[in-house]
Amino acid sequence: MKILLVTAHPRADSLTFAAAKAFAEAAKGNGHEIEIADLTAEGFDPVLREPDEPDWSDSKKVYSAAVRAEMARIKRNDATVMVFPVWWWSMPALLKGWIDRVWNNGWAYGDRNYPHSRAWMLAIAGSSAEAYAKRDYDDAMRTQLEVGILGYCGIAETRLEILFDAIEGPPGPETILAAARRLGSEF
Ligand SMILES: Cc1cc2nc3c(=O)[nH]c(=O)nc-3n(C[C@H](O)[C@H](O)[C@H](O)COP(=O)(O)O)c2cc1C
């Protein structure tokens, strides 16, 4: 399978990038091809403007050139994997903006479904599983991100994996990288 691996993190030496790399290497070992979409390095603009969604209800509308380029990048792949840090119990605004702008009505939901039948999210979390469970942040993220975005767009094989303890470990970074590798080999 060709996998579009989408990341959003300001630091190239982040654990998020290391986890993305670990996932990619394991997935390649499993016979997949990887195309990286590094939204920060690419300077992706996350703000949805009028040309990106010119007319909500017109099925013949033409999306902006930037959005069409992202749609083409998605379409030349067979699956999507997003690897991101948890920021405020959600994804970074940059990645959310990529979804806002590109996963449009009439293209990813509405008359059509998102082009891929498999999309996973790997969320790198600073806090522990216990801290998440205390306030049901994990359930909230699952509802909002996995059900509310991936499921809403008709994607059949969805997965949200929250990899805990990036900061509060142990177990810490090595466990997160091992989990990312395991997920790459399971993909
Ligand atoms: C703006 C910001 C918000 C954050 N919010 C959360 C959060 O809500 N929950 C959490 O577990 N970690 C949070 N963190 C910690 C990140 O998840 C952590 O940096 C990341 O998991 C792993 O480290 P990395 O930044 O080296 O990739 C936040 C970090 C930043 C910079």
The ligand as an SDF file (V2000), in Angstrom:
LIG
                    3D

 31 33  0  0  0  0  0  0  0  0999 V2000
    1.1090   23.5150   23.0300 C   0  0  0  0  0  0  0  0  0  0  0  0
    1.2640   22.1950   23.7280 C   0  0  0  0  0  0  0  0  0  0  0  0
    0.1430   21.5960   24.2750 C   0  0  0  0  0  0  0  0  0  0  0  0
    0.2460   20.3470   24.8540 C   0  0  0  0  0  0  0  0  0  0  0  0
   -0.9040   19.7500   25.3480 N   0  0  0  0  0  0  0  0  0  0  0  0
   -0.8270   18.4870   25.8400 C   0  0  0  0  0  0  0  0  0  0  0  0
   -2.0230   17.8220   26.2440 C   0  0  0  0  0  0  0  0  0  0  0  0
   -3.1170   18.3550   26.2180 O   0  0  0  0  0  0  0  0  0  0  0  0
   -1.9090   16.5410   26.6910 N   0  0  0  0  0  0  0  0  0  0  0  0
   -0.7120   15.8710   26.7290 C   0  0  0  0  0  0  0  0  0  0  0  0
   -0.6850   14.6950   27.1160 O   0  0  0  0  0  0  0  0  0  0  0  0
    0.4420   16.4890   26.3360 N   0  0  0  0  0  0  0  0  0  0  0  0
    0.4000   17.7690   25.8880 C   0  0  0  0  0  0  0  0  0  0  0  0
    1.5540   18.3970   25.4570 N   0  0  0  0  0  0  0  0  0  0  0  0
    2.8250   17.6330   25.4490 C   0  0  0  0  0  0  0  0  0  0  0  0
    3.0580   17.0290   24.0800 C   0  0  0  0  0  0  0  0  0  0  0  0
    2.0920   16.0630   23.8020 O   0  0  0  0  0  0  0  0  0  0  0  0
    4.4850   16.4270   23.9760 C   0  0  0  0  0  0  0  0  0  0  0  0
    5.3180   17.5000   23.6480 O   0  0  0  0  0  0  0  0  0  0  0  0
    4.5650   15.3540   22.9440 C   0  0  0  0  0  0  0  0  0  0  0  0
    3.7190   14.3490   23.3300 O   0  0  0  0  0  0  0  0  0  0  0  0
    5.8510   14.5940   22.7790 C   0  0  0  0  0  0  0  0  0  0  0  0
    6.9530   15.3340   22.6760 O   0  0  0  0  0  0  0  0  0  0  0  0
    7.5130   15.9870   21.3500 P   0  0  0  0  0  0  0  0  0  0  0  0
    7.0040   17.3890   21.4620 O   0  0  0  0  0  0  0  0  0  0  0  0
    9.0320   15.8650   21.5170 O   0  0  0  0  0  0  0  0  0  0  0  0
    7.0270   15.2510   20.1480 O   0  0  0  0  0  0  0  0  0  0  0  0
    1.4980   19.6790   24.9100 C   0  0  0  0  0  0  0  0  0  0  0  0
    2.6360   20.3120   24.3820 C   0  0  0  0  0  0  0  0  0  0  0  0
    2.5270   21.5560   23.8080 C   0  0  0  0  0  0  0  0  0  0  0  0
    3.7630   22.2030   23.2380 C   0  0  0  0  0  0  0  0  0  0  0  0
  1  2  1  0
  2  3  1  0
  2 30  2  0
  3  4  2  0
  4  5  1  0
  4 28  1  0
  5  6  2  0
  6  7  1  0
  6 13  1  0
  7  8  2  0
  7  9  1  0
  9 10  1  0
 10 11  2  0
 10 12  1  0
 12 13  2  0
 13 14  1  0
 14 15  1  0
 14 28  1  0
 15 16  1  0
 16 17  1  0
 16 18  1  0
 18 19  1  0
 18 20  1  0
 20 21  1  0
 20 22  1  0
 22 23  1  0
 23 24  1  0
 24 25  2  0
 24 26  1  0
 24 27  1  0
 28 29  2  0
 29 30  1  0
 30 31  1  0
M  END
$$$$
